[in-house]
């Protein structure tokens, strides 16, 4: 039922419009099959205006209608391939979301029925805990509406060549079963932490280690060991996908759009190196267990112009850093893994020279930092970023970005122990970046994708 609803909504936002490049070939082929008089030349003419290039827009929903179309010709065979790719992407995305959403429903109903930690919530607003099937269906309809918008947006970028087709429904399907088993086994431990209100149950070896800030020695999301164990690093991606109903990777990939666009523009300006491609440097902080990093490395490998880009990944957790490094080393030989470096450090004190990076990308960091730490991180980013460089920042949406998600944002900080989240969602990010950088960083653009906001900041002084 959910798959059918997803296709129905996806079609409403795509096949019935000409906004998705690969939807038009399918619609045209259907029309051709119904008309015996339509010839090959007529089909090619109908498929001539397909290429899409996104226009930067601060509003996600407004961006749906501000897309310009570039023309190029497709043969009938290419049109068929477009249709096959669309079916593959839509099916894989629907299966992925249905799997994680079903599991999320089951998990939250189990938690709600067996614990007291959610008793202080307003069940009129928290549909996940509601026993009313109408409320559940209303949420499912809302969720798949958001999924269709996000999938449509991602498909436009894939078709336009902004980034390559991701692995759908998952990169390593055989890893789902052990991760699912581990998640279920660990759920009981997480529930105990919630019920007891324990937020500092990290391994003993790290409690007295001054290298790690006090705010970091917590059980964010009520994760066992916080971010300070190999087991936590192994289950993190699965936990986040359950939390977001299988949309976490899709939302993170929206940071690729401004990042890859900036790198391609810089390559065209630079003098080629000995092998014909300029060398650029990117700092990925924090890298976490490497989910976004894998997508970034895949896209750098797929674009001949970007194969000299050096990516330095930094994380405060040695376990998350090690998992990211292991996953990158397992990538195919065609991926320029030699250009990947891994550094164990605190983002508040970066071990790099001034102006040593062309771009910085950060995924889901600031909502788990106190304000003083955010200011120090921005100051460090400003120092190590070259003049004219860009910061691509992705984190949670904030107050006012999506009114329908206000209740979910409020219960997120309660349910998953996010002590700095409320302060984050009420922060004026452009003003914060400008002040903490001494006026050197200015906001260029922002984009909202369901629960994630991507902002781009530029350091003054570039040519």
N, C-alpha and C positions, 0 to 999 in steps of 0.2 A: 504493500500500500504506500509506504513512504517513498519507495523508488518511483512509483507511478506519479505520486504527488510532486516529487522533485522534477521529473521530466515535464510534467504539465506546467509547472511554474517556470522552469528553465526555458521551455518553449515560448511561454508568454512573453518573457523578456528577451527572447532571441529569435526564434524561427519566425515569429509574427512581425519582427522588425528586421531592418537591414543593418542593425548595429553590430552583429557578430559576423566576422568574416566567413567563418566556416559554416554558419547556419545557412547562408545564401545558396551555396552549392546544393545542399540537401533539398531546400525548397524548390530550387530550379529543376533539379532532377525529378522530383515528384511531379512538377508541372509538365515536364517533358514526357513522362510516362503516361500522362493523361491526354496528351495531344499527339496524334499521329502525324500532324503536319509540321511539327517542330524538327528542324534539321540540326546537324552538328554546328554549322556556322551560327545559327541563331542561338544555340546553347552557349557557345563561346562568347558571343556578344553579351549575353545576360550575366556571364561570370566575369566580366572585364573589370568591374570596379569593386575590388575586394580588400585590398591592403589597408590596414588600419594603423594609425599612429596616434597615440593618446595625447591629449592636450592637458598640461598641468592645470589642476583646478583644486582649490582647497576643500571643496565639498565632494564626497564620494558620489552621492546621488546626482548632483549636478553634473559630475564628470561623465555620467552615463550618457548624457545627451550632448556633450561637447566634444565629439570625436570627429575628426576630419578623415576623409576617405581619399586614399591615393589609388591611382589606376594601374593595373597591369593585367595581362591576359593569362588565362588558364586554359589548358586543354581539357577535354572531357575526362581523360585519365587523371589529371591533377585534381579535378573536381571530385572524382570518386575517392581519391586518397584523402582529400579534405574531409569528406563525409565519414570515412572510416576512422580518421583521427578524432573527429568530434565524438563519435559513438564511444570510442575507447576512453576518451577523457571523461565524458559524462557518466558512463557506467562505472568507471573506477572511482570517481569522486562520490557518486551516490552510494556505492557500496561502503566506502570508507566512512562516510558520515553516518550512515545507518548503523554500522557496527559500533562506533564509539558512542553514538547517541543512545542506542539501546542499552549499552553497558552502563552509561551514565545514569539513565533512568533507574535501572536495577540497583545500582550502587547507592544512589541517593535515597531511594525508597527504603533500602535496607538500613541505612544509617538513621533515617528519620524514625523508623519503627523501633530501633534498638538503642537509642541514646537520648540524652537530654540536652545535648549541646545546641540543638536547633530550636529548643522550646521558646526562646525569647524572640523568635522571628515572627513577623506578621505573615501568617499563612495565606492571607488574602492576596498578598503580593508574591509569595514564593510558590509558584505553580509546581516546582519540582516536588515539593513535599505535600501537595494537595492530593486528596483521595478522589477529587472530582474529575471524572474523565473528560468533562467538557473543558476544564482548565488545561488539562494535559493536551487535548487536541488543539486548543487555541495556541499553546506554546509550540507544538509541532508545526502548525501552519506558519507561525511567525518565524521559526527557525529555518524552515526550508525556503521561505521567502528571502531571508538574509543569505542563505546558501546560494540561491539562484543568482542573486545580485553579485555576490563575491565570485562565483564560478564564471559568470558572464564577463566580469571584469578581468579575471585571470586569463580567460580564453582569448580576449582581445589582445592581451599582451603576448600570448604565445603566437597567435596568428601574425601579429605585427613584427615578430622577431625580437621583441624586447628581451625575453628569456625563453629558454627551451622548454619543451614539454617535460613536466616533472614525472617522476615514477609514480603511477597511480595503479591500484589504490594505495600501495605502500612500497617503499624501497626494498625492504626485505620481508616478504610475506611469511617466511618460515620462522621469523623472530616473533611474530605476534602471539603464538601459543605460549611459549615460555614467559613472555612479558605479561600476558594476561594472567597466567597462574601466579606469577610473583606478585602482581598487583593485588589479586584477591587475598593471597596469604598475608600481605602487608597491611591490608585494609583494617584488620583487627587492631594492629598496633597503632595505626593512625587514629582510630576511634578512641582508643584509651587515652592518647595524648589530648584529644579534643575534650573528652569528658572530664579529665583531671585538670585541664587548663595549663598543661605543661608546655612551655615554649622554648626551653633552653636545654633540651635533652640531646646534646651533641656529644661525640666521643670525648672521653676524659682527656686524651692527649692534646686536644685543641683548646680546652677551657682556659688554661693558664698561658697559652701561647700568645704573646703580645703582637705577633705578626698579623693576627686576625682581629679586626675591630670588634668591639663588643656587640654592635648591632648585627654583625654577621653570624654570631654564635647563637642562632635561633632556629627553631623548626618552622621556617616559612612553609605554608601549605600543610602544616602538621606532618611534614615528611620525617620519617625515621632518620635520625642522624643529621637532619638539616641538609646542608650541601657538602657535608664532610665525611663521605664514605663512598666506596666504589659501588655499593648496592644502590645508594641514592642516585648516583650518576647513571646507572644502568636503567633505572625505572622512570627517570624524569620525563623523557619524551612521551612515554605512554601515559603518564599521569596528566600531562598538559593536554594531550589530545582528548582524553576522557573529559577533562574540564571544559574544553571548547567544542565538544561534539565532533571531533575530527577535522576542525578547521584551522588548527594552530599553524600547520605548515603553510597553508594557503595565505593566511594573514601575514606570516613572516616574510613570505616571498615578495610581498608588495614593496619591501625595502630594496629588492633587487632593481626595481624600475629606475629610481633616481640614481642609484649607485652605478649600475652598468651604463646608464646614459651618460653620466659624468665621465666615467673612465673612457668610453668610446670617444667622447668629445676631446678629452685630453690627449689621447693617442693621435688624433688627427692634427694636433698642434705641435707635438713633440718631434724632435729629430730622431730618426730611426737609429737603433743600436746596431751592433755587428750582425745580428741575425734578422734585421729588417723591422723589428718591432720595438717601440720605446718601452722602457722599464718604469712601471708605476708601483707605488706601495700603498697598501691598505692595512689599517689596524682594525681588527675585529675584537671588540671588548664589550661585554664578556662573550666568550665563545660558547659557554655552557658545554653540553655533551656533543655539540657539533651538528645539530639539526640544520640550522641555517647555513653553516659553513659548507656542508656537503652540496647544497644547492648552488652556492656561490662558486665552488671549485668546478662543479659540472659546467656551469655557464662560462667560466673563464677558459676551460678546455675546449668548449664548443666554438668559441670565437677566436679565429686565428690572430686577430689584432690584439687580444688580451692575454695571450699565453705567457707573456713576460711579467704579468702583474704578480707582485710578491704580496702574500697575505700573512700577516703576523697576528696570531690569535692569542689572546690573553685572558686568563681567568684567575680568580682568587682561590678557587677550589682545585687542589692538585688532582683530585679524582675526576672531576669534570673535564679538566684539561687533558688528562691522560686518555679518557674515553674519546674525546674529540680527535686527538692525535691518532689513536688506533683506527678510528673510522676513516680518516683521511688516508692513512697508509694502505687501507684495504681497497681504495678506489682503483679503477682500471689503470693500466700503464699509460694510456693516452692522456690521463690527467697530469698536469705539471706539478706533481707533488713536491718536487724539489724546491718549489717557490713558496712552500708553506713552512712557517716557523711557529713555535709554541713557547710561550713565556708565562711562568708562574709569578704573578705580581698583583699588587693592589692598584686599581684604576685611579686611586687618589694620589698615587706617587709612581708615575710611569717611568720605567728605566730606559728612556730613549732620549736622544738629543733633540734640541729644538728644531722645529720645521722638518721633521724626518718622515712625515707621511703625507701623501696626496689626498687621502680620504680616510675617514673613520666611520665605522658602522657599529651601532649598538642596538641590541635587541633585548627588550624586557628587563632593563636594569633599574631605571630611576624609581619605579614604584616600590622598590625594596630598599631604598636608601633614605636616611634622614636628610633634611634640607642642607645641613652643613656639609655632608658628604657629597651631595649633588653639586654644590658650589665648587668644592675642591676638584671634583672630577671634570667639570666644565673648564676650570682653569688649566688643568693638565692637558685636556684635549686641545685647548687653544694653543698651548705652548708647543706641542709636538706636531701640530698641523701646519703645513706650509701656507703662506699667503695665497689666497685664491682657492684653497682646498675646501672640501665639503665634509660636513658631518651628516650622516643619514641616521636618524634617530627613530626607533620604533618602540612604542610602549602602549600601555592601555589607553583607551579613549578617556576623555575627561568630562567633567560636568558640563552639560549643554551640548555635547557632541551628538548624542543619540538619546533623546528623552525617554524612549521606550525601554532603555537599558538602565535607567537610573536605579531602580529597585535592585536589579541584579548586581550593580556595582556596589551598592550599600551592603548587601549580604555577602558579597565576595570577601570583603575585609573582615567580616565577622566569622564566616565559616572556615576561612583558610588562613587565619592568622596573618594579616597583612597590616602591621602596626603603622606603616608610613603611607598607606594607600590613600587615606582620606586627604592628607596634606598634598599628596601628589595630584590627585584629580582636581583640586581647587587651585593649582599653581598655574600662573600665566607663563607658559614655556618660553615664548619669544622674549619676554621681559627678563626671565631668569637667565637665559643664555646670554643676553646682551649685558646684563649687569655682572654676572660671574666672569665674563671674558674681558671685562674692562672696555666694553663697547666694540670689541673686534669681531664678534659673531652677529650676523644678521639673518633673520628668517627669510628664506626664499619661497618656500611652498610647504603645504601640508596636504595630506590625503587621509581619508578615513575609510577603513575596510572592516565593517562589522564592529569588532571589539578592539581593534588596533588602529592607532594613529601613527602615521609616518610623517616626520618633519625633516626638512632639509635646511641646514644652516651653512652659511658661507663665511670664511674668514677674509677680512678685508686685506687689500694689498696685492691682489692678483693682477696679472696683466690681461 
